[in-house]
Amino acid sequence: MLQTEQWLELLTIWWVQGLVGLLLGGIAYFVAKAVIKKLKVKASYTRNLFDDAVVGALETPLYYGVLLCVVVYFLFVIQCEFDVKLLPKLQHLYVVSSAVFFAWFVMRLIRIRENQILKGKIETKADQTTISAIFKLLRITVVVITCLVVFQTLGLSVSGIIAFGGVGGAAVAFASKDLLANFFGGLMVYLDKPFAVGDWVRSPDRNIEGTVENIGWRVTRIRTFDKRPLYVPNSVFTQVSIENPSRMSHRRIYETIGVRYSDFSQVSAICEKVEDLLKNHQDIDESQTLMVNFNRFADSSLEFFIYCFTHTTNWQVFHSIKQDVLFKVGEIILEQGAEIAFPSRSIYMENKVPVVNVQEKFEKV
């Protein structure tokens, strides 16, 4: 058995101190892991999701914080033993590491809360685009504040940095005008909300059409209907017109149908019955404009048009309703003894062509 003096002498050896530090760090790591595990279990029993977010955000920074403490202690022991400069001032190290780990914790907390809201775990009246914009601004704020704290701790003048930013701002803005144009274009999209993630958009000015997948600070990603990603710079949206069919209130049925000229006497009855059909159809909104009228004498048909709106805006459901309406219109035309016309041409020949006796001609020859 070693005596107390021998233990004290042994503890003065640098590698023993390092091993003790590693041992204590390992114990602290497993204790932190056990504590986090228990906190997760307790947080799962509560209805409030904020405590789940806090525990989830604290987990990784805490583990790496323990690891950093072990590494710093080991480097400090080596530095004292061999008289080498391995670490900066401890005061600076504490402030910078604390600021970085706290910022890491806050960034993870922001990310987890954003995912909770976007996945529908937290009810909110804000749309997905607004939520993404708010959390992006929060992350930028955390990064800027952390950088200022670190710079001030390391002896860099924050006021000088701000002054440099004011002087060099014009040059930077000129050099990155396209980037800034895209940034402010994205900001206008966030503020004006002409579309949101998941909306179907199209531009009559540009060849842009598809479903919005992501709205970034520089570009917006749109998935076209042939499943190709289309990356549109945000500055484009400040210069072109954008249609958002996803926000339409109704879908329109506008069709022209022609019957034969020989069915002229049935056209009036056909129009009346088709109008009654639309007024009594459960999927047609009678409160909107509803018209069935004989329109014109076409080249080979008598044309009437159907103009109405459906309750649904779903594209697939709309086409099912439209198909049902057109089938029933065809049945009405057949019930009235008429037929749907197709392109045709009538040729009238006069009977004034002189008849020549071929036999008499041959006799004369």
ChimeraX attribute file (.defattr): number of C-alpha atoms within 10 A of each C-alpha:
attribute: neighborCount
match mode: 1-to-1
recipient: residues
	/A:1	5
	/A:2	8
	/A:3	7
	/A:4	9
	/A:5	9
	/A:6	10
	/A:7	11
	/A:8	11
	/A:9	9
	/A:10	14
	/A:11	14
	/A:12	10
	/A:13	12
	/A:14	17
	/A:15	15
	/A:16	13
	/A:17	17
	/A:18	20
	/A:19	12
	/A:20	14
	/A:21	19
	/A:22	18
	/A:23	13
	/A:24	13
	/A:25	19
	/A:26	15
	/A:27	13
	/A:28	16
	/A:29	19
	/A:30	13
	/A:31	12
	/A:32	16
	/A:33	16
	/A:34	12
	/A:35	12
	/A:36	18
	/A:37	14
	/A:38	13
	/A:39	16
	/A:40	18
	/A:41	11
	/A:42	12
	/A:43	19
	/A:44	13
	/A:45	10
	/A:46	11
	/A:47	9
	/A:48	11
	/A:49	16
	/A:50	15
	/A:51	16
	/A:52	22
	/A:53	20
	/A:54	20
	/A:55	18
	/A:56	19
	/A:57	21
	/A:58	19
	/A:59	18
	/A:60	15
	/A:61	18
	/A:62	18
	/A:63	16
	/A:64	13
	/A:65	15
	/A:66	19
	/A:67	17
	/A:68	14
	/A:69	15
	/A:70	21
	/A:71	16
	/A:72	17
	/A:73	17
	/A:74	19
	/A:75	17
	/A:76	18
	/A:77	19
	/A:78	18
	/A:79	15
	/A:80	12
	/A:81	12
	/A:82	9
	/A:83	10
	/A:84	11
	/A:85	12
	/A:86	12
	/A:87	12
	/A:88	10
	/A:89	10
	/A:90	11
	/A:91	9
	/A:92	16
	/A:93	16
	/A:94	13
	/A:95	14
	/A:96	20
	/A:97	15
	/A:98	14
	/A:99	17
	/A:100	18
	/A:101	18
	/A:102	17
	/A:103	19
	/A:104	19
	/A:105	21
	/A:106	19
	/A:107	19
	/A:108	21
	/A:109	20
	/A:110	20
	/A:111	16
	/A:112	19
	/A:113	21
	/A:114	18
	/A:115	15
	/A:116	16
	/A:117	16
	/A:118	17
	/A:119	11
	/A:120	9
	/A:121	11
	/A:122	13
	/A:123	10
	/A:124	11
	/A:125	6
	/A:126	9
	/A:127	12
	/A:128	18
	/A:129	20
	/A:130	15
	/A:131	16
	/A:132	20
	/A:133	18
	/A:134	12
	/A:135	16
	/A:136	16
	/A:137	11
	/A:138	15
	/A:139	16
	/A:140	12
	/A:141	12
	/A:142	16
	/A:143	16
	/A:144	11
	/A:145	13
	/A:146	19
	/A:147	17
	/A:148	16
	/A:149	16
	/A:150	20
	/A:151	15
	/A:152	15
	/A:153	17
	/A:154	15
	/A:155	9
	/A:156	13
	/A:157	13
	/A:158	16
	/A:159	11
	/A:160	10
	/A:161	13
	/A:162	12
	/A:163	12
	/A:164	11
	/A:165	13
	/A:166	11
	/A:167	11
	/A:168	11
	/A:169	13
	/A:170	11
	/A:171	12
	/A:172	12
	/A:173	13
	/A:174	11
	/A:175	11
	/A:176	11
	/A:177	12
	/A:178	15
	/A:179	18
	/A:180	18
	/A:181	18
	/A:182	23
	/A:183	19
	/A:184	17
	/A:185	22
	/A:186	25
	/A:187	18
	/A:188	16
	/A:189	24
	/A:190	21
	/A:191	12
	/A:192	9
	/A:193	12
	/A:194	15
	/A:195	21
	/A:196	21
	/A:197	17
	/A:198	16
	/A:199	17
	/A:200	21
	/A:201	21
	/A:202	19
	/A:203	15
	/A:204	11
	/A:205	10
	/A:206	11
	/A:207	7
	/A:208	17
	/A:209	19
	/A:210	21
	/A:211	24
	/A:212	20
	/A:213	17
	/A:214	18
	/A:215	23
	/A:216	20
	/A:217	20
	/A:218	20
	/A:219	20
	/A:220	22
	/A:221	19
	/A:222	26
	/A:223	20
	/A:224	17
	/A:225	11
	/A:226	7
	/A:227	10
	/A:228	10
	/A:229	15
	/A:230	18
	/A:231	15
	/A:232	16
	/A:233	20
	/A:234	27
	/A:235	22
	/A:236	16
	/A:237	18
	/A:238	15
	/A:239	10
	/A:240	12
	/A:241	12
	/A:242	18
	/A:243	16
	/A:244	16
	/A:245	15
	/A:246	16
	/A:247	13
	/A:248	11
	/A:249	11
	/A:250	18
	/A:251	19
	/A:252	18
	/A:253	18
	/A:254	13
	/A:255	13
	/A:256	13
	/A:257	17
	/A:258	22
	/A:259	22
	/A:260	19
	/A:261	18
	/A:262	12
	/A:263	17
	/A:264	12
	/A:265	11
	/A:266	14
	/A:267	21
	/A:268	12
	/A:269	13
	/A:270	25
	/A:271	21
	/A:272	12
	/A:273	16
	/A:274	22
	/A:275	20
	/A:276	12
	/A:277	16
	/A:278	24
	/A:279	17
	/A:280	12
	/A:281	15
	/A:282	12
	/A:283	17
	/A:284	24
	/A:285	19
	/A:286	16
	/A:287	9
	/A:288	14
	/A:289	10
	/A:290	16
	/A:291	15
	/A:292	21
	/A:293	18
	/A:294	17
	/A:295	14
	/A:296	12
	/A:297	12
	/A:298	13
	/A:299	11
	/A:300	16
	/A:301	21
	/A:302	21
	/A:303	21
	/A:304	20
	/A:305	17
	/A:306	23
	/A:307	17
	/A:308	22
	/A:309	23
	/A:310	23
	/A:311	17
	/A:312	18
	/A:313	17
	/A:314	13
	/A:315	10
	/A:316	9
	/A:317	13
	/A:318	20
	/A:319	13
	/A:320	10
	/A:321	18
	/A:322	19
	/A:323	12
	/A:324	12
	/A:325	20
	/A:326	15
	/A:327	10
	/A:328	15
	/A:329	21
	/A:330	16
	/A:331	12
	/A:332	19
	/A:333	21
	/A:334	13
	/A:335	11
	/A:336	15
	/A:337	10
	/A:338	20
	/A:339	18
	/A:340	15
	/A:341	17
	/A:342	11
	/A:343	10
	/A:344	9
	/A:345	7
	/A:346	6
	/A:347	4
	/A:348	5
	/A:349	7
	/A:350	5
	/A:351	6
	/A:352	6
	/A:353	7
	/A:354	6
	/A:355	6
	/A:356	8
	/A:357	8
	/A:358	8
	/A:359	8
	/A:360	9
	/A:361	9
	/A:362	8
	/A:363	7
	/A:364	6
	/A:365	5
